[in-house]
Amino acid sequence: MPKIFVITYSTYGHINKVAESIVAGLKKAGATVGRYQINETLSEEILAKMHAPAKPDLPVIKAADLPEADGFLFGFPTRYGTMPAQVKTFFDSTGQLWAKQALAGKPAGFFFSTGTQHGGQEATVFTSLPVLAHHGMMFVPLGYSHPHLFDNSELIGGSPWGAGTVANGDGSRQPSEKELELAEAQGEQFAKITSKLSA
């Protein structure tokens, strides 16, 4: 079965909560999972002023680790419809891998969080696709593969681009049951696709 890395950057923990369901879906499909976080670039002083909780006890991903995996699911919050600076800094560190095309042909997907329903969930993925293109990686979206994406009875983060959650501007809203079910479905689907590609 494929080895898939779930790599996140999370300021307030919403993305890490969604990642737990992503991992559950991957394991349900039999994948081996590596769980990593992206290095924080803000100082402890700034994080304290932002009332950000402590980071989880996860290894920090390094660019040199990436070739070990058969596929990747990246999770991070939006920053004005694009990836956070911390995530951009990490991708900028992958230049040597790009030069060798060491990640070419590997599948990747995204999951995300925003403060509001219209805060740029799809734009965050769309503006991240050039990284995959330059590495020759294949984008694997969630698609309309789950009934929750047709559910208009309540606020549900996520889209055909990937699973997601809406945190509220103050971070008070936690991922809902349906959002977590979408995340688990994305993990399971991604593992199955990656398994076929890596066979």
C-alpha positions in Angstrom: 0.0 0.0 0.0 1.1 3.6 -0.6 3.0 5.7 1.8 1.2 9.1 2.1 2.4 12.1 4.0 -0.2 14.4 5.6 1.6 17.8 6.0 -0.1 20.7 7.8 0.3 24.2 9.0 -2.2 25.2 11.7 -2.3 28.3 13.8 -5.3 27.6 16.0 -5.7 23.8 15.5 -8.6 23.6 13.1 -6.5 22.2 10.3 -5.0 19.6 12.7 -8.5 18.5 13.7 -9.5 18.0 10.0 -6.1 16.2 9.5 -7.1 13.6 12.1 -10.1 12.6 9.9 -7.9 12.7 6.7 -5.5 10.3 8.4 -8.4 8.0 9.5 -9.6 7.8 5.9 -6.1 7.1 4.6 -5.7 4.3 7.1 -9.2 2.9 6.3 -8.0 2.4 2.8 -4.8 0.7 4.0 -2.3 3.4 3.4 0.8 4.0 5.5 0.7 7.5 6.9 3.5 9.9 7.7 2.2 12.9 9.7 4.2 16.2 9.7 3.8 19.9 10.4 5.4 22.8 8.6 7.8 24.9 10.6 6.5 28.0 12.3 8.1 31.3 11.3 6.4 33.5 13.8 8.1 34.2 17.2 6.7 32.9 20.4 6.0 36.5 21.4 3.8 37.1 18.4 2.0 33.8 18.8 1.3 34.6 22.4 -0.2 37.9 21.4 -2.3 36.1 18.9 -3.5 33.7 21.6 -2.4 30.7 19.5 -2.2 27.4 21.3 0.9 25.3 21.5 1.9 23.4 18.4 1.2 19.6 18.4 4.0 17.1 19.0 4.6 16.4 15.4 7.9 16.2 13.4 8.7 19.2 11.3 8.8 18.3 7.6 12.0 19.0 5.6 12.2 19.1 1.9 14.6 16.2 1.9 11.8 14.0 3.4 9.4 14.4 0.5 10.8 11.8 -1.9 10.1 9.1 0.6 6.3 9.4 0.1 4.1 8.2 -2.8 1.7 11.0 -2.3 0.9 14.1 -0.2 -2.1 15.8 1.3 -1.4 19.3 2.4 -3.6 21.2 4.9 -3.4 24.8 5.8 -5.6 27.9 6.4 -6.1 30.6 3.8 -4.4 33.9 3.8 -6.3 36.2 1.5 -7.1 33.3 -0.8 -3.5 32.0 -0.9 -1.3 29.8 1.2 0.2 31.2 4.4 3.7 32.6 4.4 4.9 29.6 6.4 3.7 27.2 3.7 5.2 29.3 0.9 8.5 29.3 2.8 8.5 25.5 2.9 7.6 25.1 -0.7 10.4 27.6 -1.6 12.8 25.3 0.1 12.1 22.5 -2.4 14.2 24.0 -5.2 16.7 21.1 -5.2 13.9 18.6 -5.6 12.4 20.7 -8.4 15.8 20.7 -10.2 15.9 16.9 -10.2 12.1 16.6 -10.7 12.3 14.3 -7.7 8.5 14.7 -7.0 7.3 14.4 -10.6 4.4 12.0 -11.1 3.5 12.0 -7.4 -0.2 12.8 -6.5 -1.1 15.6 -4.1 -4.2 17.1 -2.7 -5.2 19.9 -0.3 -7.6 20.6 2.5 -8.1 24.0 4.1 -9.8 26.3 6.5 -11.2 29.8 6.3 -12.6 32.3 8.8 -15.8 32.7 6.8 -18.0 30.8 4.3 -16.7 32.9 1.5 -13.2 33.4 2.7 -11.4 31.8 -0.2 -11.4 28.0 0.2 -11.3 27.2 -3.5 -9.0 30.2 -4.3 -6.5 28.8 -1.7 -6.2 25.6 -3.7 -6.3 27.3 -7.1 -3.4 29.6 -6.1 -1.4 26.6 -4.8 -1.6 24.5 -8.0 1.5 26.2 -9.6 3.7 24.5 -7.0 2.4 21.1 -8.1 2.7 22.0 -11.8 6.3 23.1 -11.5 7.2 19.9 -9.6 5.3 17.8 -12.2 3.0 16.5 -9.5 -0.6 15.5 -10.1 -3.5 17.3 -8.4 -6.1 14.9 -7.0 -9.3 16.8 -6.1 -12.1 15.5 -3.9 -14.6 16.1 -6.7 -18.3 15.8 -6.0 -17.8 12.3 -4.6 -19.7 12.8 -1.3 -23.3 13.7 -0.6 -22.4 16.4 1.9 -21.2 18.5 -1.0 -24.8 18.7 -2.2 -26.1 19.5 1.3 -27.4 23.1 1.7 -29.2 22.5 5.0 -26.3 23.9 7.0 -22.9 25.5 6.7 -20.4 22.9 5.5 -16.8 23.8 4.6 -15.1 22.0 1.7 -15.7 21.8 -2.0 -14.8 19.6 -5.0 -11.3 21.0 -4.5 -10.9 19.3 -1.1 -12.2 19.1 2.4 -12.4 22.2 4.5 -13.8 23.9 7.6 -15.0 27.3 8.5 -13.5 28.6 11.7 -15.2 32.0 12.2 -13.1 35.1 12.3 -12.3 34.5 16.0 -11.7 30.8 15.6 -14.7 29.9 17.8 -16.3 27.4 15.4 -14.8 23.9 15.4 -15.0 21.5 12.4 -18.4 20.0 12.2 -19.3 16.3 12.0 -20.1 16.6 8.3 -16.8 18.5 7.6 -14.9 15.7 9.3 -16.8 13.1 7.3 -15.8 14.8 4.1 -12.2 14.8 5.3 -12.3 11.1 6.0 -13.8 10.5 2.6 -11.1 12.5 0.9 -8.4 10.6 2.7 -9.9 7.2 1.7 -10.4 8.3 -1.9 -6.9 9.7 -2.1 -5.3 6.5 -0.8 -7.1 4.4 -3.3 -6.0 6.7 -6.2 -2.5 6.8 -5.0 -2.4 3.0 -4.6 -3.4 2.7 -8.3 -0.8 5.2 -9.4 2.0 3.7 -7.5 1.2 0.1 -8.4 
